[in-house]
Amino acid sequence: MEEKQPLLVHKVSKIISDFFNPLVSLFIYFTYMSVKQYSLKDSLLYFVPILLMIIVPVVIWLVWNVKTGRYTNMDVSDRVQRKTLYIFIAGCVVAYLIFNYFRNGYIDLVMLFILILIFTMQISNFFIKSSMHTAFNVFVAALFFTLNWKAGLVWLGIAALVGITRVILKRHTVKEVFMGAGIAFVVSFIYLYCNIQFQH
């Protein structure tokens, strides 16, 4: 009976951690935001470029690197392996920002701050392997706050839960989870401040 309990906790933690990975969390936010703010046509015009220029390439990159043995797993838990992942994601986000600027004439604030978060995580990675799952879910909570404060609170709870699962699964230490959350809180605070300023 004692062995089954930790095994169940481990299985549940893995389901939570796998489901609320950064890409899925961002996908859920963009879907929610599109439904809440845009018509179907405008949603597709906004979301399809993000899907094709960022989400799909990153998924392909992850799968290819895991298959070829360059990455140990889809989480990219190894600190050294993470360097190329951060660079690739940043490249995709920069390409999207340039595309969006020339197409619509403005800088996508959400994507700009995702880029800032990635750069900050990359810098942190030289010193400590901060939790990307925790960081992105904290930032997604901030994104939800701009649309609905209740959804933001719910997602903050999800971010905390994800952080706990990362420790249970031994993907990160408590220190690494707090580091990821701390970085995301700072970036999120600046994002929310800028979001408020641009609305006035």
Secondary structure, 3 states (H helix, E strand, C coil): CCCHHHHHHHHHHHHHHHHCCHHHHHHHHHHHHHHHHCCHHHHHHHHHHHHHHHHHHHHHHHHHHHHCCCCCCCCCCCHHHHHHHHHHHHHHHHHHHHHHHHHHCCCCHHHHHHHHHHHHHHHHHCCCCCCHHHHHHHHHHHHHHCCCHHHHHHHHHHHHHHHHHHHHCCCCCHHHHHHHHHHHHHHHHHHHHHHHHHHC
